Amino acid sequence: MRDDATRYLHEQIPITRQLGAVVQGYDGATVRLAAPLAPNLNHRSTAFGGSLSAVAILAGWTLLHLKLRERGADVALVIQRSEIDFDEPVDGDFVATAALPPAAEWDRFLATLGRHGRARIHVRGTIEAGSRKVGTYEGVYVALRPARSGA
């Protein structure tokens, strides 16, 4: 499963290859995306903030993509807004973890998507390096059902 998800990311979102991002784990409620420091270095020999942000956004997107795919949902999934707090420099390989919101929020998202063909959901997560939490993340994602063409 992890290899299939990583392969999908590398094929469909090419920057994931350059970032070195791989799906490290998925349990139906959380996803962990790991990335090595080397291709994500900045001029201070720490992780570039843009790379940390990209991997965090990808973690949230991957979580929702996998969860919606499990339900057989045919949707386009996009990021609408993201916010990240960098608590300290990252001087090693790092992992972004994203978690589904509480069940009531997830159920409301699915119901709205079913009724209107479009829904928003907030996903929160963390960035860790080694055993240290080095950042937090929140993203708003939008799922859109494809437009049906009428003849």
N, C-alpha and C positions, 0 to 999 in steps of 0.2 A: 504494500500500500504506500509506504513512504517513498519508495523508488518510483512508483507510478506517478505520484503527486509531484515529485521533484522533476521527473521527465516532462510532465505536462507544463510546469512552470518554465522550464528551460526552452521548451518549444514555443510556447504561446507568449511568453514575456521574456524576450531575449536578454534584457539587462540582468536577469537573475543569474545567468551563467557568469557574467563579468563580476557580479557581486560574490559569486561562490556560494549562493544561498542554496541550502538543501533542507527538505522537510525532515526534521529529526524525530517528530512524534505527532500523532493525532489520536485522540481518544473519544471523539464525538462531541466534546465540549471545549477542548483547547487544542491549539496547534503550536508547535515549536519549530521555528525556522532558525537554523544555525548558519553562521557565515564566518569565514576566516578573516583575520586582521589584514593579512598581506595585501589583497587586492583592494582594500578599503582604507588604506593609509592616507593621512593628511600630511601636511608639512611639519607637523610636530611629532610624527611617528605614533599617533593615536588614530582611532577610527574617525573617519570623516563624518561629520554630522549628517550630511546628505545620505550617506550609505546607511547609517543607523536608522534614519527616518524611512528610507526606502524599504529596508528589511522589516521594520515594524508595520508599515502600511501593507506590505506583502503578507505578513503573518495574518493580519485581520482579513485580508481579501481571500487568502487560501482557506482559512477556517470557514468563512461563509460559502465559498465555492464548493468545498467538500461537503458541507452540511446540506446545502441546497441540492447538490448532485445526488446525495443519498435519497432525497425526497423525489427525485425525478423532475425537479423544477427546471424548465427551460427559460433561463433569464440571463440578461446582461447584467454584470455586477461592476459598479464603478465606485471609486472613492469620491466623496463630495467635499469632505473637510478632514483635516488631520491636525493634531496638536501633540507635540512631544516635549517633554521636559528632560533635559540632560543634567543628571545629578553629579556626574564626575566623568573625567576622561576615560576612554576605553582603550586599554593598552594590550588587549589580547583578543582572541576569538570571542565572538559574542552570539547570543541567542535572543531572539524576540519571541515572546509568548503572547498569544491572543486568546481571550476567553469569551465564550458566548455570554450574553447578558442573562439576567434571571429569566426563568421559564415564562413568566407572564409577559415580559417584553418580547421574547422570541415568538410566542403565540400571537401577540398583537401584530407583529411584523408579518407573519405568515398570513394572518387573516386580511390585513390591508393589501398585501400583495395579491391575494386571491380575489378580493373585491375590485381593486382599482388597477391591477396590473403594474403597480409601482409602490415601493415601500422603502422607508429609511430605517436604519438600525445603527445604534452606537456599539462599538466594540472597544474594549479596553485591554491593555496589556502592559507588559514590562519588557525591559531590555536588561539582560544580565551578562556579565563577563566573569567567568569563573563562578565563584559562589556569591558575588556581589550584585545587588540590584543597582544598575547604573542609570536607569531612566524609566519613565512611564510614558504611555502612549494612549491616545484616544482618537478613534476615527469614526466618521459617519459615512456609511456606505449606502448606496442606493441600488436596489434590484429593480430591473425593468423587464417585463415580459416583452418579447418581440412583437412588433405590430403585425397584425394579421392582414394580409392583403386580400381584399375582396374582389371577386370577378363579376 
